[in-house]
Amino acid sequence: MQTRRLGIFSALIVLLAVALVLSTLYFEKNRAVPPSKKLSIHYEPRNNVDASGFGIVVASIPPWDAKASLQEIADIWQKPGYRVLESLDRYLAVRTLSENDKIRSLYTKTTLLLSEGEARQAYEVLEEARSRAEADNRLAQIHLFTIIYLQGVTALRIGENENCIMCRGESSCILPIAPAAVHRNPDGSRRAVEHFSEYLRQFPNDLEVRWLLNLAHMTLGEYPEKVDRQFLVKLDSWLHSEFDIGKFRDVGHLVGVNKFNQAGGAIMDDFDNDGRLDLVVTSYDPTEPMALYRNRGDGTFEERAAKAGLKGQLGGLHCMQCDYNNDGWMDIFVCRGAWLSSPVRPSLLRNNGDGTFTDVTEKAGLAEPINTQCATWADYDNDGYLDLFVCNEKQLHRLYHNKGDGTFEEVAARAGVAGTGKFCKGANWIDFDNDGYPDLIVSDLGGDPQLFRNNRDGTFRDVTSAMGINGPSEGFSCWAWDFDNDGWLDIFVVCYQSSLPDVVNGMLGQRTGRGSGKLYRNLGGKRFKDVTREAGLEGSFACMGSNFGDFDNDGYLDFYLGTGAPNFSFLIPNRMFKNVGGKRFAEITASAGTGHLQKGHGTACGDWDRDGNVDVFMEMGGAVNGDKYHNVLFQNPGQGNHWLSVKLVGKKTNRAAIGARIKAVTAGQEPLTVCRHVSSGSSFGGNPLQQHLGLAGGKRVDRLEIHWPTSGTTQVFRDIAVDQAIEITEFAEDYKRLNWTTIPLPK
């Protein structure tokens, strides 16, 4: 039995090595300049160690049967880090290792402890590793500065745990660090400054370590004054935004939605039809149940997943809303299996209209296990029922045709969208030629995106090259939007290919040639043009979650990016960009106060408090237990511009009106045309399907057009008052005004 255990551990070490090799495909190793000739020992720079332990944790999970239930998978998953730690300790207790192998095993133990949130224990292990390395010049040459680097990262995490998590305030972990967010317990950051400074005295050109040193000083309230001049990262231009739409405030803790969790999905929509926007949250952790927050209307939310019958819905890196059965109640689809070795069943949760949900996945024919974090709904054949495309990381893609009786038929191969089995991370429907039939964009981490044109006969053809789509490789979330209000849907695909130095160089205004997403302008449905550079978006963001909305109500869609990577060292701000007249984008992260340093995932943008301004909810947290964080709800301060909210109800078109187009023209001397289409936005986040139109200074809507894809009809309404919410039903001669009441924040 002992031999078998040792064999299992050896296999885990091999899997770790493979994971680390693969990680270098995504995070470029930052090698420093050669050491000074004056030193007697020619130390090697740090190795690219993933301090999160994510690779080991995932590799340590034994495979499960394809028919395993969510609870069975949760039982298998429970505390994987500690299981590996126990195996490691037993291995070390019975083996006589060389000092070199002993130090390497202590690296592994450090990352496992960090993955479980035991940062102080991890720091103690590094102290032992350092002592062993310093006792032998040969070992010091190889290992010392990797250990010093890990000591800095671990100390910084201690500071995060003891200040930003256990003693969290509204402005915690938001760049620039506000005086109120300066660490009250400075021990962790003080040690981080010591270790990063020590490292940089040997390898001064390591931008990643310079960045982390500067961050540590920021958390101590010492930036830039006390940063060693030769290591200072000057953020002057980034910290002074070209535009200022006001400072957003994180009110998640005040309203009761600041759940402490790992990476996951987020939806903002009205699930009980009371006219107020609720929130749904899922977690990558297969042991964590989803959360359903009902908007009470008094400035707070009630978590009622258990009452709604959702307690057993465990895990899921992404989720999205739909009305698959056209009954007028928003249902939920949960994606699972992302990044895992074994597939997991998804969930289709039918809204019963009484505050509860029923899992109808198996009955609907959607229960086959998959590895996915993305799915997207649209009526691709215009029969009045929403269909479902699911992109996969390991299997072929799936297209589920809605048969209209509560069941679905898988038709991806027949339709021509099964793909090639690459590592897909994003997909979205887009009617790019305005023919009423949705086309499909698919984003892939293992290659370039693909664009499929709808042939209007139940099949699609690949038009990627013909339509001018070329990159990005290593894409992630994507979306369709009309960013320039010309009536034609454009495409934005973010890129995950970024190292931390790439992102920092981008913040400093330096192009790296890596990690840039792609913004494609639609040229009248005939072709797309890459306008990334002229739009000011040629930079590295390391984006994961994302979504868009008109944050300043000027009529043009802005966007917000959730950023990060599993490694604990990947501390970069989430980013907000303002649309400047449909021509370019300007970063407003600093002035808006939305530069959260914790990992950002599922993102939903909507007016939760009904004050006429689009707020931002983001599901936060990293890939492991030790990298959890509180979800945030950024309250929009408002800018005084006018707006109109439009809820569409389909009759011949699907009830949720997904795919319908809206065009509003304001009256006055400077008329503004605003174009929207009904969708939930990005492929990693769920905006409300009810569309919010910023109208700038327009005091009346002169003309409002609604185009319905299935019926092909266009409704026209004139002379509509602004600053209100209306409901329009397909074929109706008039609209209905919704009785909105502004929801006050709790004191």
Buried (B, 14 or more C-beta within 10 A) or exposed (E): EEEEBBEBBEEBBEBBEEBBEEBEEBBBEBEBEEBEEEEEEEBBBBBBBBBBBBBBBBBBBEEBEEEBEBEEBBEBBEEBBBBBBEBBEBBBEEEEEEBBEBBBBBBBBBBBBBBBBBBBBBBBBBEBBBEBBEEBEEBBBBBBBBBBBBBBBBBBBBBBBBBBBEEBBBBBBBBBBBEEBBBEBBBBBBBBBBBBBBBBEBBBEBBBBBBBBBBBBBBBBBBBEEBBEEBBBEBEEBBEBEEBBBBBBBBBBBBBBBBEBBBBBBBBBBBBEEBBBBBBBBBBBBBBBBBBBBBBBEBBBEBBBEEBBBEBBBBBBBBBBBBBBBEEBBBBBBBBBBBBBBBBBBBBBBBBEEBBBEBBBEEBBBBBBBBBBBBBBBBBBBBBBBBBBBBBBBBBBBBBBBBEEBBBEBBBEEBBBBBEEBBBBBBBBBBBBBBBBBBBBBBBBBBBBBBBBBEEEBBBEBBBEEBBBBBBBBBBBBBBBBBBBBBBBBBBBBBBBBBBBBBBBBBBEEEBEBBBBBBBBBBEBEBBEBBBEEBBBBBBBBBBBBBBBBBBBBBBBBBBBBBBBBBBBBBBBBBBBBBBEBEBBEBBBBBBBBBBBBBBBBBBBBBBBBBBBBBBBBBBBBBBBBBBBBBBBBBBBBBEBBBBBBBBBBBBBBBBBBBBBBBBBBBEEEEBEBBBBBBBBBBBBBBBBBBBBBBBBBEBBBBBBBBBBBBEBEBEBEEBEBBBBBBBBBEBEEBEEBEBEEBEBEE
